[in-house]
Amino acid sequence: MLNRVKSVLMNAMGGSELGLQYPTDSDNETVTDYLNSNIAAEVENKPYSRPSFLGLTIEETQVSADHRVRPIIVPRDLSRLPWCAGYAECINAGKSTWNEDQTSATRGDLKLSDVNVTLPYVIFSMFDGHAGYQGRLMAIPGNMLLNEDEDELIKGRDLVIGAIELAYRQMDQMVETQAQGGGGGCTAITILFLNGRLYAAGAGDSRAVLVLGESQRALTRDHTPDSESNRVRALGFLRSTELLKGHFTPLEFRKRPLQKELGSLVLYREPYMTGWAYKVLTLSDLKLPLISGHGKRSRVMGTIGVTRGFGDHGLKAASTGVHIKPFLSSQPEVQSINLDSCNLTERDCIIVATDGLWDVVSDKAAANILRKTLAPDNPSLEYRLTMGAQELVQAARGRLVGRAWVGKSENLEETDEKFSPMASVDDISVLVVPLYPYLCEHKQWLKTTQQERRYSMDSLHISVNNSLVTDPSINTDGQTFPNCAGNCLRYLAAPSGLPAFMAIPCLSLRFLLVSVMSSGRVDDENFVGGSTTADLN
């Protein structure tokens, strides 16, 4: 069967929750009219604000924007974030008037179709905006359908990943509709806890780093012109006339060619070449490079330093007027981890931060700072999580020396500023999310749901095929647990014709994920992970 669902996405380049009431009509035109007449106007008129979980007053919000002091802001009530996750932020050193970062978190329940069972989820999102703090609040209607004649077995985690990817693309399309040729943009990173798994999605240069014991690894990749050089230059190479308008060249040269070198041999490479070759320099090679600079200083058409995210539909290259958006993508890269296989402890966390942190603090250094903060037994862990976020922001912000911000020196006697580590002058936002509490909650959910399922089966006198109950692939510690929507529904519908959907409403969040699961040939191991561990690594 085909399932019609709606998804709601909120771009968090600026403003916090608006408390708007969303339409429930499934008709696309009705929702679109609602957006055009209400949401855009309310967001444009909303004053500057910070994440609602900080609990700041109007006066405190204004104080938080002091570029000289750059106060480090933390939540007044730690319980407003799931599991008392740590959070801290500080504004930039004058790069822009307002803090253009935004963060949000929400906890909810996924209501499964036709069954009195709910699947809990938690989402953390962080956005790094540019060209203005005010974003546009979007509600995206959509019919995301899975072909009921699909023969290929699809893993449930792939459906969730696909829903995230589709939601990012639809978010960007809605931003374009409302921006009307203008507006800024933002990078995006989303952490989803669902069904015992962690999903990390990123588009841009914000980053999530997993800290497990003495090890750490990045869960997202920075999307810069340098790291995505092949993709960007290949697009320019294939559609040069249409996209470059004769102003830029997609070729990469070993060094910037000069007019006096015309007719001589120079080293160059085309997109996707890993080595270098020689060519005779021609006049067309003297055009501006499509990608200039290296690392964090790289730019597309000399203008923008990130290649993925939302917005920037009206962005043009300086002097030439060439549109840059065709080279930018809203497609996130998503990683999925089965938390039950990680042997988690209460000190295992994920650090989510904007580039204000990562520009000056390495993954390893950030992990070491966090371990040092979480190591003591006192104060309690929830306070140490916030302290860890504070320490990370402090490490990136550094200290004010004269009129400049410099990094904290390891040597307290060091006085020569030229040897001081670099400090970030960008907005800095850091989340420290513990992993162990979610895993405990998920195991308790499995236990509770199993008990409810058995009660329902007894009361309804439903005859269940013995192979579905005793399937060893879904056995944990001698008990069979409904590890997904499919397992929760198997006693009401045969596996060969299993209707189900997943819809996660996140009106208070800057991001909504919708995953649609329609009927088809879905087996135990491929429906949101019929196995609790083995097939989900």
C-alpha positions as CSV (number, residue, x, y, z in Angstrom):
1,M,0.0,0.0,0.0
2,L,1.1,3.6,-0.5
3,N,1.4,5.8,2.5
4,R,1.0,9.6,2.4
5,V,3.0,11.5,5.0
6,K,4.1,15.0,5.5
7,S,7.5,16.3,6.7
8,V,8.2,19.6,8.4
9,L,11.7,21.1,8.2
10,M,12.8,24.3,9.9
11,N,16.0,26.1,8.8
12,A,17.8,27.4,11.9
13,M,20.0,30.0,10.4
14,G,18.5,32.2,13.0
15,G,15.4,32.6,15.2
16,S,14.3,30.1,17.7
17,E,10.9,28.3,18.0
18,L,8.1,30.5,16.9
19,G,5.3,28.6,18.5
20,L,3.4,28.5,15.2
21,Q,0.4,26.2,14.5
22,Y,0.9,24.1,11.5
23,P,-1.8,23.0,9.1
24,T,-2.9,19.3,9.1
25,D,-4.4,19.3,5.7
26,S,-2.5,16.9,3.4
27,D,-3.2,19.0,0.3
28,N,0.1,20.5,-1.0
29,E,-1.5,23.7,-2.2
30,T,-3.1,24.4,1.2
31,V,0.2,24.0,3.0
32,T,2.0,26.2,0.4
33,D,-0.6,29.0,0.7
34,Y,-0.2,28.8,4.5
35,L,3.6,29.2,4.2
36,N,3.4,32.1,1.8
37,S,0.9,34.0,3.9
38,N,2.1,33.3,7.5
39,I,5.4,31.7,8.2
40,A,7.8,33.8,6.0
41,A,6.3,37.0,7.4
42,E,6.6,35.9,11.0
43,V,10.2,34.8,10.7
44,E,11.3,38.0,8.9
45,N,9.8,40.0,11.7
46,K,11.3,37.9,14.5
47,P,14.0,39.7,16.5
48,Y,17.4,38.2,17.1
49,S,17.3,35.3,19.5
50,R,19.4,32.4,20.8
51,P,18.4,28.7,21.3
52,S,15.3,28.5,23.5
53,F,16.9,25.9,25.8
54,L,19.4,28.6,27.0
55,G,16.5,30.3,28.7
56,L,17.9,33.8,28.1
57,T,16.0,37.0,28.7
58,I,15.9,39.8,26.2
59,E,18.6,41.7,28.1
60,E,20.8,38.6,28.4
61,T,20.4,37.9,24.7
62,Q,21.7,41.4,24.0
63,V,24.6,40.9,26.4
64,S,25.5,37.6,24.8
65,A,26.2,39.6,21.6
66,D,29.1,41.6,23.1
67,H,32.0,41.2,20.6
68,R,34.6,42.5,23.0
69,V,33.9,40.4,26.0
70,R,32.6,37.4,24.0
71,P,30.9,35.8,27.1
72,I,30.5,32.0,27.1
73,I,26.8,31.2,27.4
74,V,25.5,27.9,28.9
75,P,21.9,26.8,29.6
76,R,20.5,28.0,32.9
77,D,18.5,24.8,33.3
78,L,20.6,21.8,32.2
79,S,17.5,19.5,32.2
80,R,16.1,21.3,29.1
81,L,18.4,19.3,26.9
82,P,18.0,15.5,26.6
83,W,20.2,13.6,29.1
84,C,21.5,17.0,30.4
85,A,23.7,17.2,27.3
86,G,26.4,19.9,27.6
87,Y,26.1,23.1,25.5
88,A,28.1,26.3,25.3
89,E,28.5,29.1,22.8
90,C,30.1,32.5,22.3
91,I,29.7,35.1,19.6
92,N,32.3,36.1,17.0
93,A,34.9,38.8,17.5
94,G,33.2,41.2,15.2
95,K,33.0,39.3,11.9
96,S,29.2,39.8,11.9
97,T,26.8,41.7,14.1
98,W,25.0,38.7,15.5
99,N,25.7,35.1,16.3
100,E,24.7,33.2,13.2
101,D,24.9,29.7,14.7
102,Q,21.8,28.0,15.9
103,T,21.2,24.8,17.8
104,S,18.1,22.8,18.6
105,A,17.2,19.5,20.3
106,T,14.0,17.5,20.6
107,R,12.7,14.3,22.1
108,G,9.6,12.5,20.8
109,D,7.9,9.3,20.0
110,L,7.4,7.7,16.6
111,K,3.8,6.4,16.4
112,L,3.7,3.1,14.4
113,S,0.8,2.5,12.1
114,D,-2.0,0.2,13.2
115,V,-0.3,-0.7,16.5
116,N,-0.4,0.8,19.9
117,V,3.4,1.0,20.0
118,T,5.7,4.1,19.9
119,L,9.4,4.2,19.0
120,P,11.2,7.0,20.9
121,Y,13.7,9.2,19.1
122,V,16.0,12.1,20.0
123,I,17.4,14.6,17.5
124,F,20.1,17.3,17.9
125,S,20.7,19.8,15.1
126,M,23.3,22.5,14.6
127,F,23.4,25.1,11.9
128,D,26.1,27.7,11.0
129,G,24.5,30.5,9.0
130,H,26.0,33.2,6.8
131,A,24.6,36.4,5.3
132,G,22.2,37.1,8.2
133,Y,20.8,35.4,11.3
134,Q,17.2,35.4,10.1
135,G,16.2,32.2,8.5
136,R,12.9,31.1,7.0
137,L,10.7,28.7,8.8
138,M,9.5,26.0,6.4
139,A,6.9,23.3,6.4
140,I,7.4,20.8,3.6
141,P,4.5,18.7,2.5
142,G,5.5,15.6,0.6
143,N,4.4,12.3,-0.7
144,M,7.5,10.1,-0.2
145,L,6.4,6.7,-1.6
146,L,8.2,3.4,-1.8
147,N,7.1,1.3,-4.8
148,E,5.0,-1.6,-3.5
149,D,6.3,-3.8,-6.3
150,E,10.0,-3.2,-5.3
151,D,11.8,-6.6,-5.4
152,E,15.0,-5.6,-3.8
153,L,15.4,-6.1,-0.1
154,I,16.1,-2.8,1.6
155,K,17.6,-2.4,5.0
156,G,15.6,-0.2,7.4
157,R,18.6,1.9,8.1
158,D,18.9,2.7,4.4
159,L,15.3,4.0,4.5
160,V,16.1,6.3,7.4
161,I,19.3,7.5,5.6
162,G,17.3,8.1,2.5
163,A,14.7,10.0,4.4
164,I,17.3,12.3,5.8
165,E,18.8,12.9,2.4
166,L,15.4,13.6,0.9
167,A,14.5,15.9,3.7
168,Y,17.7,18.0,3.2
169,R,17.0,18.4,-0.5
170,Q,13.4,19.4,0.1
171,M,14.5,21.9,2.7
172,D,16.8,23.5,0.2
173,Q,14.0,23.6,-2.4
174,M,11.7,25.3,0.1
175,V,14.4,27.8,1.0
176,E,14.7,28.7,-2.7
177,T,10.9,29.1,-3.0
178,Q,10.8,31.5,-0.1
179,A,14.0,33.3,-0.7
180,Q,12.9,34.7,-4.1
181,G,16.4,35.1,-5.4
182,G,18.0,36.4,-2.2
183,G,18.8,35.4,1.3
184,G,21.8,33.7,2.9
185,G,22.5,30.1,3.7
186,C,23.8,27.8,6.3
187,T,25.6,24.6,6.9
188,A,23.7,21.8,8.7
189,I,24.5,18.9,10.9
190,T,22.0,16.5,12.5
191,I,22.4,13.7,15.0
192,L,19.5,11.3,15.2
193,F,19.1,8.6,17.9
194,L,16.5,6.0,16.6
195,N,16.0,2.3,17.2
196,G,19.3,1.8,19.0
197,R,21.3,3.5,16.3
198,L,23.0,6.9,15.9
199,Y,22.7,8.7,12.6
200,A,25.1,11.6,11.9
201,A,24.2,13.7,8.8
202,G,26.3,16.7,7.7
203,A,26.3,19.2,4.9
204,G,29.0,21.9,5.2
205,D,32.0,22.4,7.6
206,S,30.4,21.8,11.0
207,R,31.5,18.5,12.4
208,A,30.5,15.7,14.7
209,V,33.3,13.7,16.5
210,L,32.7,10.4,18.3
211,V,34.7,10.0,21.5
212,L,34.8,6.4,22.7
213,G,37.2,5.7,25.5
214,E,40.7,6.7,24.4
215,S,39.8,6.8,20.7
216,Q,38.0,9.4,18.6
217,R,36.9,9.7,15.0
218,A,34.9,12.2,12.9
219,L,31.4,11.1,11.9
220,T,31.0,13.8,9.3
221,R,33.3,15.3,6.7
222,D,34.0,19.0,6.0
223,H,32.6,20.0,2.6
224,T,34.9,22.8,1.4
225,P,36.0,23.7,-2.2
226,D,39.3,22.0,-1.5
227,S,37.8,18.7,-0.3
228,E,35.2,18.7,-3.0
229,S,37.4,20.0,-5.8
230,N,36.8,17.0,-8.1
231,R,33.0,17.3,-7.9
232,V,32.9,21.1,-8.4
233,R,35.5,21.2,-11.2
234,A,34.0,18.2,-13.0
235,L,30.6,20.0,-13.1
236,G,32.3,23.1,-14.5
237,F,34.2,21.0,-17.0
238,L,31.1,19.2,-18.3
239,R,28.9,22.4,-18.4
240,S,31.5,25.0,-18.9
241,T,29.6,27.2,-21.4
242,E,26.3,27.1,-19.4
243,L,27.7,27.6,-15.9
244,L,31.0,29.4,-16.2
245,K,29.9,31.9,-18.8
246,G,33.4,32.3,-20.1
247,H,34.8,33.8,-16.9
248,F,36.3,30.8,-15.1
249,T,38.3,27.7,-16.0
250,P,37.7,24.3,-14.3
251,L,41.3,23.3,-14.9
252,E,43.8,23.2,-12.0
253,F,47.3,24.5,-12.6
254,R,50.3,23.8,-10.5
255,K,50.8,27.5,-10.1
256,R,48.7,30.4,-11.3
257,P,49.6,30.9,-15.0
258,L,50.8,34.3,-16.2
259,Q,50.3,36.0,-19.6
260,K,54.0,36.0,-20.3
261,E,53.9,32.1,-20.2
262,L,51.5,31.9,-23.2
263,G,52.7,29.2,-25.6
264,S,54.9,27.5,-23.0
265,L,54.4,24.2,-21.3
266,V,52.7,24.3,-17.9
267,L,51.7,21.6,-15.4
268,Y,47.9,21.2,-15.1
269,R,45.2,18.6,-14.4
270,E,41.6,18.0,-15.3
271,P,38.9,17.0,-12.9
272,Y,39.4,13.6,-11.3
273,M,43.1,13.5,-12.4
274,T,45.3,12.6,-9.4
275,G,48.6,13.2,-11.2
276,W,49.8,16.1,-13.3
277,A,50.3,16.6,-17.1
278,Y,51.8,19.2,-19.4
279,K,49.9,21.4,-21.8
280,V,50.6,24.4,-23.9
281,L,49.2,27.5,-22.1
282,T,46.5,29.2,-24.1
283,L,44.6,32.5,-23.6
284,S,41.6,30.6,-22.2
285,D,43.7,29.2,-19.5
286,L,44.3,32.7,-18.0
287,K,40.6,32.9,-16.9
288,L,39.9,33.0,-13.2
289,P,40.1,29.6,-11.5
290,L,36.8,28.0,-10.6
291,I,38.4,27.0,-7.2
292,S,41.1,29.1,-5.7
293,G,43.1,28.7,-2.5
294,H,43.7,25.6,-0.4
295,G,42.3,24.1,2.8
296,K,40.0,26.5,4.8
297,R,41.1,29.3,2.5
298,S,39.7,27.7,-0.6
299,R,36.8,29.4,-2.4
300,V,34.4,28.7,-5.2
301,M,34.7,31.5,-7.7
302,G,36.6,33.4,-5.0
303,T,33.5,33.8,-3.0
304,I,32.2,31.0,-0.7
305,G,34.2,28.6,1.4
306,V,31.6,25.8,1.9
307,T,30.2,23.6,-0.9
308,R,27.2,22.0,0.9
309,G,24.3,23.3,3.0
310,F,21.0,25.1,2.6
311,G,20.3,28.4,0.8
312,D,22.6,30.7,-1.2
313,H,20.3,30.6,-4.2
314,G,21.0,34.2,-5.1
315,L,24.7,34.1,-4.5
316,K,26.8,35.4,-7.4
317,A,30.5,35.7,-8.0
318,A,31.9,39.2,-7.5
319,S,32.4,41.3,-10.7
320,T,31.2,38.5,-13.0
321,G,27.6,38.0,-11.8
322,V,28.0,34.2,-12.4
323,H,25.6,32.1,-10.3
324,I,27.4,30.0,-7.7
325,K,24.5,27.8,-6.5
326,P,24.8,25.2,-9.2
327,F,28.1,24.2,-7.7
328,L,26.7,24.0,-4.2
329,S,24.8,20.9,-2.9
330,S,22.3,20.3,-0.1
331,Q,23.1,16.5,-0.2
332,P,24.3,15.4,3.3
333,E,26.7,12.6,4.0
334,V,25.2,10.2,6.6
335,Q,26.9,7.7,8.8
336,S,25.0,5.1,10.9
337,I,26.3,3.3,14.0
338,N,24.8,0.5,16.1
339,L,25.4,1.7,19.6
340,D,24.8,-1.7,21.2
341,S,28.1,-2.9,19.6
342,C,30.2,-0.1,21.0
343,N,30.5,-1.2,24.7
344,L,29.6,2.2,25.9
345,T,30.4,3.8,29.2
346,E,28.9,7.0,30.7
347,R,31.9,9.0,29.6
348,D,31.5,8.2,25.9
349,C,30.1,11.2,24.0
350,I,29.7,12.8,20.7
351,I,31.0,16.4,20.2
352,V,28.9,18.5,17.7
353,A,30.3,21.9,16.9
354,T,30.5,24.5,14.2
355,D,33.7,25.4,12.4
356,G,34.4,28.1,15.0
357,L,35.8,25.2,17.1
358,W,37.3,22.9,14.5
359,D,39.2,25.7,12.7
360,V,41.6,25.9,15.7
361,V,41.0,22.7,17.7
362,S,41.8,19.3,16.2
363,D,39.6,16.3,16.8
364,K,42.2,14.7,19.0
365,A,42.7,17.9,21.1
366,A,39.0,18.3,21.5
367,A,38.6,14.7,22.7
368,N,41.5,15.1,25.2
369,I,39.9,18.2,26.6
370,L,36.6,16.4,27.0
371,R,38.2,13.3,28.6
372,K,40.0,15.5,31.1
373,T,36.8,17.3,32.1
374,L,34.7,14.1,32.4
375,A,37.4,12.2,34.3
376,P,36.6,13.3,37.9
377,D,33.7,11.8,39.8
378,N,32.6,15.2,41.1
379,P,30.6,17.2,40.3
380,S,27.9,14.9,38.8
381,L,28.1,13.9,35.2
382,E,25.4,16.3,33.9
383,Y,27.4,19.3,35.2
384,R,30.6,17.9,33.7
385,L,29.0,17.6,30.3
386,T,28.3,21.4,30.4
387,M,31.8,22.0,31.8
388,G,33.2,20.0,28.9
389,A,31.3,22.2,26.4
390,Q,32.6,25.3,28.2
391,E,36.2,24.1,28.1
392,L,36.0,23.4,24.4
393,V,34.6,26.9,23.6
394,Q,37.2,28.4,25.9
395,A,40.0,26.5,24.1
396,A,38.8,27.9,20.7
397,R,38.0,31.4,21.9
398,G,41.3,31.9,23.8
399,R,41.9,35.1,25.6
400,L,41.8,38.8,24.7
401,V,45.3,40.3,24.5
402,G,45.1,44.0,23.6
403,R,42.7,44.1,20.7
404,A,43.3,40.6,19.5
405,W,42.1,37.1,20.6
406,V,44.9,34.6,21.0
407,G,44.9,31.0,21.9
408,K,45.7,29.7,25.4
409,S,49.4,28.8,25.7
410,E,50.4,25.6,27.4
411,N,53.3,27.5,29.0
412,L,51.9,30.0,31.5
413,E,55.1,32.0,31.4
414,E,54.9,32.4,27.6
415,T,54.6,36.2,26.8
416,D,55.6,36.3,23.2
417,E,52.2,36.5,21.4
418,K,53.7,35.4,18.1
419,F,54.1,31.9,19.6
420,S,50.6,31.8,21.0
421,P,48.2,29.3,19.4
422,M,45.6,30.5,17.0
423,A,42.2,31.6,18.5
424,S,38.9,31.5,16.7
425,V,37.2,34.8,15.8
426,D,34.1,33.0,14.5
427,D,30.9,32.1,16.2
428,I,31.5,29.0,18.4
429,S,28.8,26.5,19.3
430,V,29.5,23.2,21.0
431,L,27.2,20.3,22.0
432,V,28.4,17.4,24.1
433,V,25.9,14.6,23.9
434,P,26.3,11.5,26.1
435,L,25.6,8.1,24.4
436,Y,25.1,5.7,27.3
437,P,21.8,7.2,28.5
438,Y,20.2,6.7,25.2
439,L,21.3,3.1,25.0
440,C,19.9,2.4,28.4
441,E,16.6,4.0,27.4
442,H,16.5,1.9,24.2
443,K,17.1,-1.3,26.1
444,Q,14.3,-0.4,28.5
445,W,12.0,0.4,25.6
446,L,12.7,-3.0,24.1
447,K,11.9,-4.7,27.4
448,T,8.7,-2.7,27.9
449,T,7.5,-3.1,24.3
450,Q,8.1,-6.9,24.5
451,Q,5.9,-7.1,27.6
452,E,3.2,-5.1,26.0
453,R,3.4,-7.2,22.9
454,R,3.0,-10.4,24.8
455,Y,0.0,-8.9,26.7
456,S,-1.6,-7.9,23.4
457,M,-1.1,-11.3,21.9
458,D,-2.6,-13.0,24.9
459,S,-5.6,-10.8,25.0
460,L,-6.3,-11.0,21.3
461,H,-5.6,-14.7,21.1
462,I,-3.6,-14.2,18.0
463,S,-1.9,-17.2,16.6
464,V,1.7,-16.4,15.7
465,N,3.8,-18.4,13.4
466,N,6.4,-20.2,15.5
467,S,9.2,-19.2,13.3
468,L,8.5,-15.5,13.8
469,V,8.6,-15.9,17.6
470,T,11.7,-18.0,17.9
471,D,13.8,-16.5,15.1
472,P,17.4,-16.5,16.6
473,S,18.4,-13.5,14.5
474,I,16.2,-11.3,16.7
475,N,17.1,-12.9,20.0
476,T,18.8,-11.0,22.7
477,D,19.7,-12.6,26.0
478,G,17.1,-15.3,25.4
479,Q,14.3,-12.9,24.7
480,T,12.7,-11.8,21.4
481,F,12.5,-8.1,21.1
482,P,10.6,-6.0,18.6
483,N,13.6,-4.0,17.3
484,C,11.7,-2.1,14.7
485,A,8.4,-1.1,13.2
486,G,8.3,-4.3,11.2
487,N,8.8,-6.5,14.2
488,C,6.1,-4.6,16.1
489,L,3.6,-5.3,13.3
490,R,4.5,-8.8,12.3
491,Y,1.8,-10.4,14.5
492,L,-0.8,-8.3,12.7
493,A,0.4,-8.7,9.1
494,A,2.2,-11.3,7.1
495,P,5.9,-10.5,6.3
496,S,5.1,-10.6,2.5
497,G,2.5,-7.8,2.8
498,L,3.7,-5.6,5.6
499,P,2.3,-2.0,5.7
500,A,4.2,0.4,7.9
501,F,5.6,4.0,7.9
502,M,7.9,6.1,10.0
503,A,7.1,9.7,10.6
504,I,9.0,11.9,13.1
505,P,7.4,15.2,13.7
506,C,9.8,17.8,15.1
507,L,8.1,21.1,15.1
508,S,10.3,22.5,17.8
509,L,13.4,21.3,15.9
510,R,15.1,22.9,12.9
511,F,14.8,19.6,11.1
512,L,12.2,16.9,10.5
513,L,13.0,13.5,9.3
514,V,10.3,11.4,7.5
515,S,11.0,7.8,6.5
516,V,8.3,5.9,4.5
517,M,8.1,2.2,4.6
518,S,5.5,0.7,2.3
519,S,4.6,-2.9,1.5
520,G,7.0,-5.0,-0.5
521,R,9.2,-8.0,0.2
522,V,10.9,-7.0,3.4
523,D,12.5,-9.7,5.5
524,D,13.3,-9.8,9.2
525,E,16.9,-8.8,8.7
526,N,16.2,-5.9,6.4
527,F,13.4,-4.0,8.1
528,V,15.0,-1.5,10.3
529,G,17.4,-4.2,11.4
530,G,15.6,-7.4,12.4
531,S,18.8,-8.3,14.2
532,T,19.7,-6.2,17.2
533,T,23.4,-6.3,16.5
534,A,24.9,-8.5,13.8
535,D,23.5,-6.9,10.6
536,L,23.6,-3.3,11.8
537,N,27.3,-2.6,12.1
